[in-house]
């Protein structure tokens, strides 16, 4: 695509977010989002998935390669690991709403047909996508948000967020104008990259048990 649209330059999805219609309307509108340049290279928008009355919302960083191809969040290896950890912690994955702070896959690629390498979204891109997350929170109204990783934490809680300092604790913060309870933990993809995967996985389950206790 040549040139940029005014909405891309503005770096905000606000004008694309519908004022009513619930998750179905949000998902449909998000498919056409041009609120920042990330939509250009991604296959499609990957919006959140789950029930509108879910008690817990899981917020990750952004879609990965498999999510970008399938159009659904957390369907790749990290998503499968997350489902297993949730189950062990006592949270039914089918009863959670899962989404990402950024709805388009950001990646680098050495050349066509080579593997697409995940690239973390920057603060401007996370801020641009913020209206979608705010709209999801307003519809779902979860009792608890599980923050998966540093990028999601920065998107929700600001640039000073450090997941290592607050993981496995219950925070009470105002998010997009709403009082929320949050439990931060690592992103499941970091468990897959860990040198000691078993220990990292146990840490994730332990944090998710804190979330399960907060919901009980």
C-alpha distance (Angstrom), angle and dihedral (degrees) to the residues before:
residue distance angle dihedral
X1 . . .
X2 3.78 . .
X3 3.77 121.7 .
X4 3.78 128.2 -1.2
X5 3.76 133.2 -92.1
X6 3.79 122.3 -122.1
X7 3.81 90.4 -111.3
X8 3.81 91.3 54.4
X9 3.78 90.5 52.2
X10 3.80 91.0 49.1
X11 3.82 91.3 56.5
X12 3.79 96.5 -144.7
X13 3.79 133.1 109.4
X14 3.79 91.5 -156.8
X15 3.80 97.1 110.1
X16 3.83 91.3 52.5
X17 3.83 96.5 53.8
X18 3.83 113.0 98.5
X19 3.78 118.6 -134.2
X20 3.80 95.6 -132.6
X21 3.79 144.4 4.2
X22 3.80 102.7 89.8
X23 3.78 127.2 -117.9
X24 3.81 94.3 -32.0
X25 3.80 91.6 58.6
X26 3.80 91.8 43.6
X27 3.80 92.9 51.0
X28 3.80 92.0 48.1
X29 3.81 92.9 48.5
X30 3.80 93.3 45.2
X31 3.80 89.9 58.8
X32 3.81 87.6 70.3
X33 3.81 97.6 41.8
X34 3.79 114.9 140.4
X35 3.79 95.7 167.5
X36 3.81 93.8 128.9
X37 3.82 136.1 7.6
X38 3.83 95.1 -96.2
X39 3.81 91.7 89.6
X40 3.81 90.8 68.1
X41 3.79 99.1 72.5
X42 3.81 99.5 27.5
X43 3.80 119.6 95.0
X44 3.79 92.4 -132.4
X45 3.79 145.7 -29.7
X46 3.80 112.2 -77.0
X47 3.79 106.5 -151.3
X48 3.80 127.6 -174.1
X49 3.80 122.7 -79.6
X50 3.78 134.1 -151.2
X51 3.78 142.3 62.2
X52 3.78 121.6 -32.5
X53 3.82 88.3 -133.8
X54 3.83 96.7 49.2
X55 3.80 113.2 144.4
X56 3.80 93.4 -145.7
X57 3.81 130.0 43.2
X58 3.81 119.6 -160.6
X59 3.81 113.9 -154.5
X60 3.80 120.2 -165.7
X61 3.78 132.8 175.8
X62 3.80 107.7 -99.0
X63 3.82 140.1 -45.4
X64 3.79 117.7 -71.0
X65 3.79 129.2 -143.4
X66 3.82 96.0 -77.0
X67 3.80 92.7 43.4
X68 3.79 90.7 51.3
X69 3.81 91.2 52.4
X70 3.82 95.8 44.2
X71 3.81 98.9 36.3
X72 3.81 93.7 -130.4
X73 3.82 130.6 106.3
X74 3.81 122.9 -113.2
X75 3.82 98.4 5.3
X76 3.81 95.7 127.5
X77 3.84 129.2 80.0
X78 3.83 93.3 -71.3
X79 3.80 90.4 52.4
X80 3.79 92.4 51.8
X81 3.80 90.5 49.9
X82 3.81 90.1 48.4
X83 3.81 92.0 52.6
X84 3.80 90.3 51.9
X85 3.82 92.2 48.5
X86 3.81 92.1 47.7
X87 3.79 90.8 51.8
X88 3.80 91.8 50.1
X89 3.80 90.1 49.2
X90 3.80 92.2 52.1
X91 3.81 100.1 -104.3
X92 3.81 117.2 123.5
X93 3.84 105.8 -132.4
X94 3.81 90.3 -151.0
X95 3.81 89.7 61.4
X96 3.81 95.5 53.2
X97 3.80 129.3 87.5
X98 3.82 110.7 -132.0
X99 3.77 126.1 -162.8
X100 3.80 143.6 141.9
X101 3.79 134.1 -117.4
X102 3.82 88.2 -126.0
X103 3.82 120.3 38.4
X104 3.82 100.7 -157.4
X105 3.82 128.2 67.4
X106 3.81 112.3 -111.6
X107 3.78 113.7 -160.4
X108 3.78 147.8 148.6
X109 3.79 123.0 -128.7
X110 3.79 124.4 -169.2
X111 3.80 91.7 -151.7
X112 3.82 139.0 -21.1
X113 3.82 114.7 -64.8
X114 3.81 90.6 18.4
X115 3.80 118.6 118.4
X116 3.80 114.7 -77.9
X117 3.81 110.0 -122.8
X118 3.81 118.0 -147.4
X119 3.81 114.7 -115.5
X120 3.81 120.7 -166.1
X121 3.81 115.0 -113.8
X122 3.79 115.7 -116.8
X123 3.81 126.5 -124.4
X124 3.81 92.6 -97.7
X125 3.82 91.5 55.1
X126 3.81 92.1 46.0
X127 3.80 90.6 49.8
X128 3.81 90.7 48.7
X129 3.81 90.0 55.4
X130 3.82 93.7 43.9
X131 3.84 95.7 97.8
X132 3.82 90.1 62.7
X133 3.80 92.1 53.1
X134 3.81 90.6 45.6
X135 3.81 89.6 52.1
X136 3.82 92.0 48.7
X137 3.82 90.7 51.0
X138 3.81 91.2 48.8
X139 3.82 91.9 53.3
X140 3.81 100.5 39.1
X141 3.82 97.1 36.7
X142 3.82 92.7 -165.4
X143 3.79 121.6 -158.6
X144 3.79 88.9 -137.2
X145 3.81 138.7 17.6
X146 3.81 119.1 -149.3
X147 3.80 107.6 -153.9
X148 3.80 110.8 -149.5
X149 3.79 110.7 -155.3
X150 3.78 140.4 -28.6
X151 3.81 98.7 -65.4
X152 3.80 93.8 53.2
X153 3.80 88.5 46.0
X154 3.79 92.3 53.0
X155 3.82 90.4 48.0
X156 3.81 91.7 53.3
X157 3.79 103.8 29.7
X158 3.81 106.0 25.2
X159 3.78 138.2 -97.5
X160 3.82 95.1 -64.9
X161 3.84 91.3 65.5
X162 3.83 114.7 124.3
X163 3.79 114.8 -173.8
X164 3.82 93.1 -159.0
X165 3.82 91.1 59.9
X166 3.81 98.4 51.4
X167 3.81 107.6 22.3
X168 3.78 115.3 133.5
X169 3.82 94.1 20.3
X170 3.79 130.8 108.7
X171 3.80 111.6 -117.5
X172 3.79 126.5 -168.5
X173 3.79 112.9 -152.0
X174 3.78 140.4 148.7
X175 3.81 108.6 -108.2
X176 3.81 120.0 -173.7
X177 3.80 89.5 -19.8
X178 3.81 95.8 -49.0
X179 3.83 127.9 104.7
X180 3.80 105.7 -119.6
X181 3.79 139.0 179.4
X182 3.79 113.9 -138.1
X183 3.80 136.8 -174.1
X184 3.82 112.6 -163.4
X185 3.78 122.5 -154.5
X186 3.80 138.2 156.1
X187 3.78 122.5 -73.1
X188 3.82 110.8 -100.0
X189 3.81 90.0 -125.3
X190 3.83 88.2 65.7
X191 3.81 88.3 58.5
X192 3.81 89.3 55.6
X193 3.82 90.3 51.2
X194 3.80 95.1 45.5
X195 3.81 121.7 115.4
X196 3.80 88.1 -138.5
X197 3.78 100.2 39.7
X198 3.81 94.7 171.9
X199 3.80 93.6 55.1
X200 3.80 91.5 44.5
X201 3.81 90.5 50.3
X202 3.82 91.9 50.0
X203 3.81 88.7 51.8
X204 3.80 91.0 52.6
X205 3.82 92.0 49.4
X206 3.81 90.4 47.9
X207 3.83 91.1 53.6
X208 3.80 91.2 47.1
X209 3.81 90.1 52.1
X210 3.82 87.1 59.7
X211 3.81 86.9 54.9
X212 3.81 91.3 48.0
X213 3.82 90.7 51.1
X214 3.81 90.4 49.3
X215 3.81 89.1 55.0
X216 3.80 95.7 47.8
